[in-house]
Amino acid sequence: MKETLMELLQQEQEKKALLQLLDCNRKTTPFGLMLTEADAKLLLSQRKAALRQQHRLEFGEGIIPALIDAFCDSAYITQETYVETLAELQDIFYEYKNESLDLLTDSELLSFMAQQFESVCFGDVEYLRSTCLERFCRAIRQSKPVLEKERDEYSLSEGGNPYENLGEEVQWDKDLFLQALLDLF
């Protein structure tokens, strides 16, 4: 009886997660992105594998809807690459949640990932994984004692991300370029 009840609860949770992913299509359709039921099932299956591989547990809706929300407007994701890119980003998210020693909130990590994906990596998922996030999480681990003192449940809700300046990737700064150009003349 116990196994049957657990199986029923698990099936119900999987149905809910599937419907939640399909509901994301309302937001992504204007960007030309849409998940089929088979796509959503594949992502949920890969979610289980990624969680198992990273030795993580996740309660609730999972990270996929938040990933979709953060990346659906990317200039580098097309319908043809949508599911594959989401699956890779999901794996990367769980990997770097661990690598950051869980010092980052989900939204901090997603925000950094999306910003780097768009402005530094130009849609290159492997560059995001192997360079940007690797350097970022190394900086977080090295700053851990200082950052832990600065963060508590109240300061987290006050906004601001103490990690935003830890990325090492060079980014285009139009104002800096124009100022340097003016300095030349």
C-alpha contacts under 8 A as a table, 3 or more apart, distances in Angstrom:
res1	aa1	res2	aa2	distance
1	M	4	T	5.19
1	M	5	L	6.28
2	K	5	L	5.21
2	K	6	M	6.26
3	E	6	M	5.09
3	E	7	E	6.01
4	T	7	E	5.04
4	T	8	L	6.11
5	L	8	L	5.08
5	L	9	L	6.21
6	M	9	L	5.10
6	M	10	Q	6.09
7	E	10	Q	5.05
7	E	11	Q	6.08
8	L	11	Q	5.10
8	L	12	E	6.13
9	L	12	E	5.08
9	L	13	Q	6.15
10	Q	13	Q	5.05
10	Q	14	E	6.17
11	Q	14	E	5.06
11	Q	15	K	6.22
12	E	15	K	5.13
12	E	16	K	6.25
13	Q	16	K	5.08
13	Q	17	A	6.19
14	E	17	A	5.07
14	E	18	L	6.09
15	K	18	L	5.07
15	K	19	L	6.22
16	K	19	L	5.20
16	K	20	Q	6.11
17	A	20	Q	4.99
17	A	21	L	6.26
17	A	44	L	7.87
17	A	61	E	6.21
18	L	21	L	5.23
18	L	22	L	6.27
18	L	37	E	7.53
18	L	40	A	6.16
18	L	41	K	6.68
18	L	44	L	7.61
19	L	22	L	5.07
19	L	23	D	6.02
20	Q	23	D	5.02
20	Q	24	C	6.63
20	Q	61	E	7.91
20	Q	65	P	7.59
21	L	24	C	5.24
21	L	25	N	7.47
21	L	35	L	7.77
21	L	40	A	6.22
21	L	64	I	7.51
21	L	65	P	6.29
22	L	25	N	5.62
22	L	35	L	6.38
22	L	36	T	7.22
22	L	37	E	6.96
22	L	40	A	6.88
23	D	26	R	5.98
24	C	27	K	5.55
24	C	28	T	6.45
24	C	65	P	6.78
24	C	68	I	7.38
25	N	28	T	4.92
25	N	29	T	5.55
25	N	33	L	7.29
25	N	34	M	5.35
25	N	35	L	6.50
26	R	29	T	5.80
26	R	30	P	7.96
27	K	30	P	6.80
27	K	69	D	7.84
28	T	31	F	5.30
28	T	32	G	6.63
28	T	33	L	5.18
28	T	34	M	6.28
28	T	68	I	7.86
28	T	72	C	5.88
28	T	73	D	7.82
29	T	32	G	5.00
29	T	33	L	5.14
29	T	34	M	5.80
30	P	33	L	7.39
31	F	72	C	6.80
31	F	73	D	6.26
32	G	78	T	7.31
32	G	79	Q	6.49
33	L	72	C	7.37
33	L	78	T	6.81
33	L	79	Q	5.11
33	L	82	Y	6.92
34	M	79	Q	6.98
35	L	38	A	7.88
35	L	39	D	5.54
35	L	40	A	6.15
35	L	83	V	7.49
36	T	39	D	5.00
36	T	40	A	6.25
37	E	40	A	5.11
37	E	41	K	6.17
38	A	41	K	5.10
38	A	42	L	6.13
39	D	42	L	5.07
39	D	43	L	6.25
39	D	83	V	6.58
40	A	43	L	5.12
40	A	44	L	6.20
41	K	44	L	5.09
41	K	45	S	6.10
42	L	45	S	5.04
42	L	46	Q	6.14
43	L	46	Q	5.01
43	L	47	R	6.01
43	L	64	I	7.99
43	L	83	V	7.42
43	L	86	L	7.76
43	L	87	A	6.12
44	L	47	R	4.87
44	L	48	K	6.49
45	S	48	K	5.31
45	S	49	A	6.55
46	Q	49	A	4.96
46	Q	50	A	6.02
46	Q	87	A	6.84
47	R	50	A	5.09
47	R	51	L	6.08
47	R	87	A	7.86
47	R	90	Q	7.16
47	R	91	D	7.69
48	K	51	L	5.21
48	K	52	R	6.12
49	A	52	R	5.09
49	A	53	Q	6.03
50	A	53	Q	5.03
50	A	54	Q	6.10
50	A	90	Q	7.69
50	A	91	D	5.65
50	A	94	Y	7.04
51	L	54	Q	5.24
51	L	55	H	5.83
51	L	56	R	4.95
51	L	57	L	6.42
51	L	58	E	7.68
51	L	94	Y	7.02
52	R	55	H	4.99
52	R	56	R	6.33
52	R	57	L	7.99
53	Q	56	R	7.84
54	Q	94	Y	6.62
54	Q	95	E	6.27
54	Q	98	N	7.43
56	R	94	Y	7.83
58	E	62	G	6.36
59	F	62	G	6.80
61	E	64	I	7.95
61	E	65	P	7.68
62	G	65	P	7.22
63	I	66	A	5.34
63	I	67	L	6.14
63	I	90	Q	7.29
64	I	67	L	4.93
64	I	68	I	6.10
64	I	86	L	7.63
64	I	90	Q	6.78
65	P	68	I	5.04
65	P	69	D	6.16
66	A	69	D	4.97
66	A	70	A	6.12
66	A	110	L	7.92
67	L	70	A	5.09
67	L	71	F	6.02
67	L	86	L	7.23
67	L	89	L	7.57
67	L	90	Q	7.35
67	L	110	L	7.03
68	I	71	F	5.34
68	I	72	C	5.38
68	I	86	L	7.37
69	D	72	C	5.73
70	A	73	D	7.57
70	A	110	L	6.88
70	A	111	S	7.21
70	A	114	A	6.26
71	F	74	S	5.38
71	F	77	I	7.99
71	F	114	A	6.23
72	C	77	I	7.51
74	S	77	I	5.71
74	S	118	E	6.62
75	A	78	T	7.95
75	A	118	E	7.43
75	A	123	G	7.87
76	Y	118	E	7.48
76	Y	122	F	6.85
76	Y	123	G	4.96
77	I	81	T	6.06
77	I	82	Y	5.83
77	I	85	T	7.41
77	I	123	G	7.30
78	T	81	T	5.29
78	T	82	Y	5.65
79	Q	82	Y	4.98
79	Q	83	V	7.83
80	E	83	V	7.75
81	T	84	E	5.50
81	T	85	T	5.82
82	Y	85	T	5.27
82	Y	86	L	6.13
83	V	86	L	5.12
83	V	87	A	6.13
84	E	87	A	5.15
84	E	88	E	6.28
85	T	88	E	5.12
85	T	89	L	6.03
85	T	125	V	7.52
86	L	89	L	5.03
86	L	90	Q	5.98
87	A	90	Q	5.11
87	A	91	D	6.36
88	E	91	D	5.12
88	E	92	I	6.15
88	E	125	V	7.34
89	L	92	I	4.94
89	L	93	F	5.96
89	L	125	V	7.33
90	Q	93	F	5.05
90	Q	94	Y	6.48
91	D	94	Y	5.45
91	D	95	E	6.16
92	I	95	E	5.02
92	I	96	Y	6.03
92	I	129	R	6.37
93	F	96	Y	5.37
93	F	97	K	5.97
93	F	109	L	7.50
93	F	110	L	7.55
94	Y	97	K	4.99
94	Y	98	N	6.48
95	E	98	N	5.42
95	E	99	E	6.28
96	Y	99	E	4.49
96	Y	100	S	5.76
96	Y	133	L	7.10
96	Y	134	E	7.95
96	Y	137	C	7.17
97	K	100	S	5.38
97	K	101	L	6.56
97	K	102	D	5.38
97	K	104	L	7.17
97	K	106	D	7.90
97	K	109	L	7.55
98	N	101	L	5.08
98	N	102	D	5.87
99	E	102	D	7.51
99	E	137	C	6.11
99	E	138	R	7.93
100	S	103	L	5.81
100	S	104	L	6.60
100	S	137	C	4.96
100	S	138	R	7.54
100	S	140	I	6.33
100	S	141	R	6.33
101	L	104	L	7.81
101	L	141	R	7.17
102	D	105	T	7.19
103	L	140	I	7.83
103	L	144	K	7.91
104	L	107	S	7.96
104	L	108	E	5.85
104	L	109	L	6.04
105	T	108	E	5.17
105	T	109	L	6.36
106	D	109	L	5.31
106	D	110	L	6.07
107	S	110	L	5.01
107	S	111	S	5.83
108	E	111	S	5.15
108	E	112	F	6.23
108	E	161	N	6.97
109	L	112	F	5.22
109	L	113	M	6.07
110	L	113	M	5.00
110	L	114	A	6.02
111	S	114	A	5.28
111	S	115	Q	6.10
112	F	115	Q	5.20
112	F	116	Q	6.06
112	F	164	E	7.42
113	M	116	Q	5.30
113	M	117	F	5.89
113	M	128	L	7.37
113	M	133	L	7.51
114	A	117	F	5.04
114	A	118	E	6.14
115	Q	118	E	5.38
115	Q	119	S	6.00
115	Q	120	V	7.70
116	Q	119	S	5.33
116	Q	120	V	4.93
116	Q	121	C	5.93
116	Q	122	F	7.99
116	Q	128	L	6.94
116	Q	132	C	7.13
117	F	120	V	6.05
117	F	121	C	4.81
117	F	122	F	5.80
117	F	123	G	5.29
117	F	124	D	6.88
117	F	125	V	7.13
117	F	128	L	6.28
118	E	121	C	6.22
118	E	122	F	5.16
118	E	123	G	6.04
119	S	122	F	5.89
119	S	171	Q	7.12
120	V	169	E	7.04
120	V	170	V	7.50
120	V	171	Q	6.30
121	C	124	D	5.13
121	C	125	V	7.30
121	C	127	Y	6.05
121	C	128	L	6.03
124	D	127	Y	5.41
124	D	128	L	6.42
125	V	128	L	5.02
125	V	129	R	6.24
126	E	129	R	5.02
126	E	130	S	5.93
127	Y	130	S	5.29
127	Y	131	T	5.43
127	Y	132	C	6.74
128	L	131	T	5.79
128	L	132	C	5.02
128	L	133	L	5.94
129	R	132	C	6.44
129	R	133	L	5.52
129	R	134	E	6.60
130	S	133	L	6.65
130	S	134	E	5.72
131	T	134	E	5.21
131	T	135	R	6.04
132	C	135	R	5.48
132	C	136	F	6.09
132	C	167	G	7.00
132	C	168	E	7.36
132	C	169	E	6.52
133	L	136	F	4.88
133	L	137	C	5.91
134	E	137	C	5.42
134	E	138	R	6.13
135	R	138	R	5.08
135	R	139	A	6.23
135	R	167	G	6.82
135	R	168	E	6.70
136	F	139	A	5.22
136	F	140	I	6.33
136	F	166	L	5.89
136	F	167	G	4.99
136	F	168	E	6.99
137	C	140	I	4.85
137	C	141	R	6.10
138	R	141	R	5.16
138	R	142	Q	6.20
139	A	142	Q	5.09
139	A	143	S	6.07
139	A	166	L	6.09
139	A	167	G	7.81
140	I	143	S	5.02
140	I	144	K	5.89
140	I	163	Y	7.20
140	I	166	L	7.22
141	R	144	K	5.10
142	Q	145	P	7.87
143	S	146	V	5.62
143	S	147	L	6.01
144	K	147	L	5.16
144	K	148	E	5.86
145	P	148	E	5.37
145	P	149	K	6.69
146	V	149	K	5.53
146	V	150	E	6.72
147	L	150	E	5.07
147	L	151	R	6.24
147	L	162	P	7.53
148	E	151	R	5.35
148	E	152	D	7.69
149	K	152	D	7.71
150	E	155	S	7.81
151	R	154	Y	7.86
151	R	155	S	5.80
151	R	156	L	6.45
152	D	155	S	5.41
152	D	156	L	6.23
153	E	156	L	5.34
153	E	157	S	6.74
154	Y	157	S	5.48
154	Y	158	E	6.63
155	S	158	E	5.10
155	S	159	G	7.27
156	L	159	G	6.18
156	L	160	G	7.70
161	N	164	E	5.59
162	P	165	N	7.24
163	Y	166	L	5.43
163	Y	167	G	7.91
164	E	167	G	6.76
173	D	176	L	5.39
173	D	177	F	6.25
174	K	177	F	5.07
174	K	178	L	6.19
175	D	178	L	5.14
175	D	179	Q	6.12
176	L	179	Q	5.10
176	L	180	A	6.14
177	F	180	A	5.16
177	F	181	L	6.12
178	L	181	L	4.96
178	L	182	L	6.13
179	Q	182	L	5.08
179	Q	183	D	6.15
180	A	183	D	5.02
180	A	184	L	6.49
181	L	184	L	5.28
181	L	185	F	7.04
182	L	185	F	5.42
